[in-house]
Amino acid sequence: MAQHQTQLDDVFLALADPTRRAVIARLGRNEASVSELAAPFEMALPSFMKHIRVLEDAGLIHTSKHGRVRTCRIDTARLSLIDGWLDEQRRTWEGRTDRLEQFLLGAQHKDGHR
């Protein structure tokens, strides 16, 4: 459980940055080279590579090098950690709002019969 929490923390930390979210969004379409991913951003390639390393360390992307070209692809399995966490949160909050609705309906029903 602790490792799962650490992995989830790493994923959310990696996605906290808008540049990294944009990279993930771009890789959602198809794999791309680092230079293709870096093109829309106004930063030096070494600075952009730090973003790539954070995403890779979090397990969100995998890179491979062929000659001089480093290609990145998304790891959808790691993104499933977020889906699982969000599903848990959604169930919790839906349960709470359902109970609140039942409470309010019950209170309204009692007030209407006085």
C-alpha positions as CSV (number, residue, x, y, z in Angstrom):
1,M,0.0,0.0,0.0
2,A,2.8,2.4,0.9
3,Q,4.5,1.8,-2.5
4,H,1.2,2.4,-4.3
5,Q,0.9,5.7,-2.4
6,T,4.4,6.7,-3.3
7,Q,3.8,5.9,-7.0
8,L,0.6,8.0,-6.9
9,D,2.5,10.9,-5.2
10,D,5.1,10.7,-8.0
11,V,2.5,10.8,-10.7
12,F,0.7,13.8,-9.2
13,L,3.9,15.6,-8.6
14,A,5.0,15.0,-12.2
15,L,1.6,16.2,-13.5
16,A,1.7,19.3,-11.3
17,D,3.7,21.2,-14.0
18,P,1.8,22.5,-17.1
19,T,4.8,21.7,-19.4
20,R,4.7,18.1,-18.3
21,R,0.9,17.9,-18.7
22,A,1.3,19.3,-22.2
23,V,3.9,16.6,-23.0
24,I,1.5,13.9,-21.7
25,A,-1.4,15.3,-23.8
26,R,0.8,15.4,-26.9
27,L,2.0,11.8,-26.3
28,G,-1.6,10.8,-25.9
29,R,-1.9,11.1,-29.7
30,N,1.2,9.1,-30.5
31,E,4.9,8.7,-29.6
32,A,7.3,11.6,-30.5
33,S,10.9,12.5,-30.3
34,V,12.2,14.7,-27.6
35,S,12.9,17.5,-30.1
36,E,9.3,17.3,-31.4
37,L,8.0,17.5,-27.9
38,A,10.3,20.4,-27.0
39,A,9.5,22.5,-30.1
40,P,6.4,24.3,-28.7
41,F,8.2,25.4,-25.6
42,E,10.5,28.3,-25.2
43,M,13.3,26.7,-23.2
44,A,16.7,25.2,-23.8
45,L,16.8,21.5,-24.5
46,P,18.6,20.6,-21.3
47,S,15.8,22.3,-19.3
48,F,13.2,20.5,-21.3
49,M,15.1,17.2,-20.6
50,K,14.5,17.7,-16.9
51,H,10.8,17.6,-17.6
52,I,11.2,14.4,-19.6
53,R,13.3,12.8,-16.7
54,V,10.6,13.7,-14.2
55,L,7.9,12.1,-16.3
56,E,10.1,9.0,-16.9
57,D,11.0,8.7,-13.2
58,A,7.2,8.8,-12.4
59,G,6.7,6.0,-14.8
60,L,4.4,8.1,-17.0
61,I,6.6,7.8,-20.1
62,H,9.2,5.5,-21.5
63,T,12.0,6.7,-23.7
64,S,14.2,4.8,-26.2
65,K,17.2,6.0,-28.1
66,H,17.7,5.0,-31.8
67,G,20.9,6.6,-33.1
68,R,20.8,10.2,-32.1
69,V,17.0,10.4,-31.7
70,R,15.3,9.8,-28.3
71,T,11.7,8.8,-28.7
72,C,9.1,9.1,-25.9
73,R,5.9,7.1,-25.5
74,I,3.2,7.3,-22.8
75,D,2.7,4.5,-20.3
76,T,-1.1,4.3,-20.0
77,A,-0.8,1.7,-17.2
78,R,0.7,4.3,-14.9
79,L,-2.1,6.7,-15.7
80,S,-4.5,4.0,-14.4
81,L,-3.2,4.8,-10.9
82,I,-4.9,8.2,-11.3
83,D,-8.1,6.6,-12.6
84,G,-8.2,4.3,-9.6
85,W,-7.7,7.1,-7.1
86,L,-10.3,9.3,-8.8
87,D,-12.8,6.4,-8.8
88,E,-12.2,6.0,-5.0
89,Q,-12.7,9.7,-4.4
90,R,-15.8,9.8,-6.6
91,R,-17.4,6.9,-4.8
92,T,-16.7,8.5,-1.4
93,W,-18.2,11.9,-2.4
94,E,-21.2,10.4,-4.2
95,G,-21.9,8.3,-1.1
96,R,-21.7,11.4,1.1
97,T,-23.9,13.5,-1.2
98,D,-26.4,10.6,-1.4
99,R,-26.5,10.5,2.4
100,L,-26.9,14.3,2.5
101,E,-29.8,14.1,0.0
102,Q,-31.5,11.4,2.0
103,F,-31.1,13.4,5.2
104,L,-32.5,16.6,3.6
105,L,-35.4,14.7,2.1
106,G,-36.1,13.1,5.5
107,A,-35.9,16.5,7.2
108,Q,-38.1,18.1,4.6
109,H,-40.6,15.2,4.9
110,K,-40.8,15.6,8.7
111,D,-41.2,19.4,8.4
112,G,-44.0,19.0,5.9
113,H,-46.1,16.7,8.2
114,R,-46.0,18.9,11.4
